[in-house]
Amino acid sequence: MLVTNGQKTIAVTSAELLRPWEAQQLSIATKLDGSELVPLSTWGMGRYSGVGLVEFAAPIPAGAEVAPVPIAAICATVDTRGAPAALVTITQRGSKFERTLIPVHVDTVDSGGGMSDDVITRLASPIDAKHDGAEIEGAILFAWFPPDPVLGRKSEVLAVAMAYPYRVRTFQPRPNPAIAELSGLDDLGRALIMVAPAPERPELHEVTGEIVGAKIDPIGPVLDGLDEYRQKRERERKP
């Protein structure tokens, strides 16, 4: 998935797909017939396990069939709130590519018997039993959220999580076995932070000389409080 924020665009996918390759050996097809490719410059692991963040060596051309989604379309939490959801991935058919959409149920299971988020597993189970989880590595979970009149929000489609094959098969919350384990997209928020330019500051010059203050009449030296008190007592003693 390509994600943009302002002028910056990166891609996110499963690090397992990238691990065998150097970034310079890879390109992203921006048309489904494979006729246009954009080379990669670097890729690196995100802060969270399994997430690979990719930067490009050239801008995405205009008219590309693989267009980036804005950062505003990324959900902050792995929670579909019961909204319809589907895994979206790209599969190869000969020399061409096609998008594949797999409608799923999303369930949360406590895999450690506790309340910590470290032991919470989020699973995607296919609604249609024909989907066996092949080519699911790096697929993106999208959810179709309905309007929320209370918050004044319109309906929206958000990218919620990334999918990895669910190989453990310990839990089966639905009649059809779960095909994917889900991980949040938190790393995108860090990788696409907009860095505002530093505000211009006036250049500081070394200044020498006197500090101009209030004008004082030359009636004598300035006395501290104790000297002034002594002189006052002396004047009072004089006849």
C-alpha positions as CSV (number, residue, x, y, z in Angstrom):
1,M,0.0,0.0,0.0
2,L,1.2,3.5,-0.9
3,V,0.6,6.3,1.6
4,T,1.1,10.0,1.2
5,N,1.3,13.0,3.6
6,G,2.0,16.3,1.9
7,Q,4.8,15.8,-0.6
8,K,6.1,12.6,1.0
9,T,5.0,9.2,-0.2
10,I,6.1,5.8,1.1
11,A,4.9,2.2,0.8
12,V,4.2,-0.3,3.5
13,T,4.2,-4.1,3.2
14,S,5.3,-7.2,5.0
15,A,9.0,-7.2,5.8
16,E,9.0,-10.9,5.1
17,L,8.4,-10.1,1.4
18,L,11.3,-7.7,1.4
19,R,13.8,-9.5,3.5
20,P,15.5,-11.6,0.8
21,W,16.1,-8.5,-1.4
22,E,18.2,-5.4,-1.5
23,A,16.1,-2.3,-2.1
24,Q,17.9,-1.6,-5.4
25,Q,16.8,-5.0,-6.8
26,L,13.1,-4.1,-6.4
27,S,10.6,-1.9,-8.2
28,I,6.9,-1.1,-7.7
29,A,4.6,-1.6,-10.7
30,T,2.3,1.4,-10.9
31,K,0.2,-0.2,-13.7
32,L,-1.5,-3.5,-13.4
33,D,-0.1,-4.7,-16.7
34,G,3.4,-4.2,-15.3
35,S,4.4,-1.7,-18.0
36,E,5.5,1.1,-15.6
37,L,7.9,0.5,-12.8
38,V,9.3,2.9,-10.1
39,P,12.6,1.8,-8.5
40,L,13.0,1.7,-4.8
41,S,15.8,3.5,-2.9
42,T,15.7,2.0,0.6
43,W,13.5,-0.1,2.8
44,G,13.7,-0.7,6.5
45,M,11.9,-2.4,9.4
46,G,9.3,-0.5,11.3
47,R,9.3,-0.3,15.0
48,Y,6.7,-3.1,15.2
49,S,7.4,-6.6,14.1
50,G,6.8,-7.5,10.5
51,V,6.3,-4.1,9.0
52,G,8.4,-3.0,6.1
53,L,8.6,0.7,5.1
54,V,9.7,1.5,1.6
55,E,11.0,4.7,0.0
56,F,11.2,5.4,-3.7
57,A,14.0,6.5,-5.9
58,A,11.7,8.5,-8.2
59,P,8.2,10.1,-7.8
60,I,5.0,8.1,-8.6
61,P,4.1,9.2,-12.2
62,A,0.8,10.8,-12.9
63,G,-1.9,8.5,-14.1
64,A,-0.6,5.5,-12.2
65,E,-3.1,2.7,-11.5
66,V,-1.6,2.2,-8.1
67,A,-2.3,5.5,-6.4
68,P,-1.4,6.4,-2.8
69,V,-4.0,6.9,-0.1
70,P,-3.7,9.9,2.2
71,I,-2.5,9.5,5.8
72,A,-6.0,10.6,6.9
73,A,-7.3,7.3,5.5
74,I,-5.3,5.3,8.0
75,C,-7.1,4.2,11.1
76,A,-5.3,4.8,14.4
77,T,-6.4,1.6,16.0
78,V,-6.9,-2.0,14.9
79,D,-10.6,-1.9,15.6
80,T,-13.3,-2.2,12.9
81,R,-16.1,-1.5,15.5
82,G,-18.1,-4.2,13.7
83,A,-18.0,-2.4,10.3
84,P,-17.8,-4.5,7.1
85,A,-14.2,-5.3,6.4
86,A,-12.1,-6.9,3.7
87,L,-8.5,-7.8,3.0
88,V,-7.1,-6.2,-0.2
89,T,-4.1,-7.6,-1.9
90,I,-2.4,-7.8,-5.2
91,T,-2.0,-11.2,-7.0
92,Q,0.0,-12.0,-10.1
93,R,-1.7,-13.7,-13.0
94,G,1.0,-14.4,-15.6
95,S,2.7,-11.1,-16.5
96,K,-0.2,-9.0,-15.2
97,F,-1.5,-8.1,-11.7
98,E,-4.9,-7.8,-10.3
99,R,-6.5,-6.7,-7.0
100,T,-8.1,-9.3,-4.9
101,L,-10.7,-8.4,-2.2
102,I,-11.5,-11.0,0.5
103,P,-14.4,-10.1,2.8
104,V,-13.6,-11.1,6.4
105,H,-14.9,-11.2,9.9
106,V,-12.5,-9.6,12.4
107,D,-12.3,-11.1,15.9
108,T,-10.2,-10.3,19.0
109,V,-8.9,-13.2,21.1
110,D,-7.0,-13.1,24.3
111,S,-4.0,-15.4,23.6
112,G,-2.4,-15.1,27.0
113,G,-5.3,-15.1,29.5
114,G,-4.6,-11.6,30.7
115,M,-5.5,-8.0,30.0
116,S,-2.3,-6.8,28.4
117,D,-2.3,-5.7,24.7
118,D,0.8,-7.8,24.3
119,V,-1.3,-11.0,24.4
120,I,-4.2,-9.7,22.3
121,T,-4.5,-11.3,18.9
122,R,-6.7,-10.0,16.1
123,L,-7.7,-12.5,13.6
124,A,-9.4,-12.3,10.1
125,S,-11.7,-15.1,9.1
126,P,-13.0,-15.3,5.5
127,I,-16.7,-15.0,5.0
128,D,-16.4,-17.2,1.9
129,A,-14.8,-20.6,2.7
130,K,-13.0,-20.7,-0.7
131,H,-10.3,-18.3,0.5
132,D,-7.5,-20.4,2.1
133,G,-5.1,-17.5,3.0
134,A,-2.8,-18.0,0.0
135,E,-0.9,-14.8,-0.9
136,I,-2.2,-13.0,2.2
137,E,1.2,-11.8,3.4
138,G,1.2,-8.0,3.5
139,A,-2.5,-7.6,2.6
140,I,-4.2,-4.5,4.0
141,L,-7.4,-4.7,5.9
142,F,-9.9,-2.0,4.9
143,A,-13.1,-1.3,6.8
144,W,-16.3,0.5,5.6
145,F,-17.3,2.7,8.6
146,P,-20.9,4.0,8.6
147,P,-21.8,7.6,9.5
148,D,-21.6,8.5,13.2
149,P,-24.2,11.2,13.9
150,V,-23.0,11.6,17.5
151,L,-19.5,12.6,16.3
152,G,-20.8,14.3,13.2
153,R,-18.7,12.0,11.0
154,K,-19.6,10.9,7.5
155,S,-19.2,7.4,6.2
156,E,-15.6,6.6,5.3
157,V,-13.3,3.8,4.2
158,L,-10.1,3.4,6.2
159,A,-7.1,1.2,6.1
160,V,-7.1,-0.5,9.5
161,A,-4.3,-3.1,9.7
162,M,-1.8,-5.3,7.8
163,A,-2.2,-9.1,7.5
164,Y,0.2,-11.9,8.1
165,P,-0.6,-15.6,7.5
166,Y,-2.1,-17.2,10.7
167,R,0.0,-20.3,10.9
168,V,-0.5,-21.2,14.6
169,R,-4.2,-22.1,14.1
170,T,-4.7,-22.1,17.8
171,F,-8.0,-20.2,17.7
172,Q,-11.0,-20.5,15.4
173,P,-13.5,-17.9,16.4
174,R,-15.7,-18.5,13.2
175,P,-16.9,-21.6,11.3
176,N,-14.3,-20.9,8.6
177,P,-10.7,-21.1,9.9
178,A,-8.9,-17.7,10.4
179,I,-6.5,-17.0,7.6
180,A,-4.7,-13.9,8.9
181,E,-3.3,-12.3,12.0
182,L,-3.6,-8.5,12.0
183,S,-1.1,-5.8,13.0
184,G,-1.6,-2.1,13.3
185,L,-0.2,0.6,11.0
186,D,1.3,2.7,13.8
187,D,4.6,3.0,12.0
188,L,3.1,5.0,9.2
189,G,2.3,7.9,11.5
190,R,6.0,8.1,12.5
191,A,7.4,7.7,9.0
192,L,5.2,10.3,7.5
193,I,5.4,13.0,10.1
194,M,5.5,16.4,8.4
195,V,8.6,18.3,9.6
196,A,7.8,22.0,9.6
197,P,10.6,24.3,8.5
198,A,12.4,26.1,11.4
199,P,11.1,29.6,11.8
200,E,13.4,32.3,10.6
201,R,15.2,34.1,13.4
202,P,16.8,37.5,13.0
203,E,20.6,37.3,13.0
204,L,22.1,38.3,16.3
205,H,24.9,40.9,16.2
206,E,27.3,41.6,19.0
207,V,26.4,45.0,20.5
208,T,28.8,47.2,22.5
209,G,28.3,50.5,24.2
210,E,26.1,52.0,26.8
211,I,22.6,51.0,27.7
212,V,20.4,54.0,27.2
213,G,18.0,54.5,30.1
214,A,16.0,57.3,31.8
215,K,17.8,60.6,31.9
216,I,18.9,61.6,35.4
217,D,19.8,65.1,36.4
218,P,23.4,65.4,37.6
219,I,22.6,66.3,41.2
220,G,25.4,64.1,42.6
221,P,26.5,60.5,42.9
222,V,23.9,57.9,43.3
223,L,23.9,56.6,46.9
224,D,22.9,53.3,48.3
225,G,20.3,53.2,51.0
226,L,22.7,53.1,54.0
227,D,24.8,56.0,52.8
228,E,21.7,58.1,52.2
229,Y,20.5,57.3,55.7
230,R,23.8,58.4,57.2
231,Q,23.9,61.7,55.3
232,K,20.3,62.4,56.4
233,R,21.2,61.9,60.1
234,E,24.3,64.2,59.7
235,R,22.2,67.0,58.3
236,E,19.7,66.6,61.2
237,R,22.5,67.0,63.8
238,K,23.7,70.3,62.3
239,P,22.4,73.4,64.1
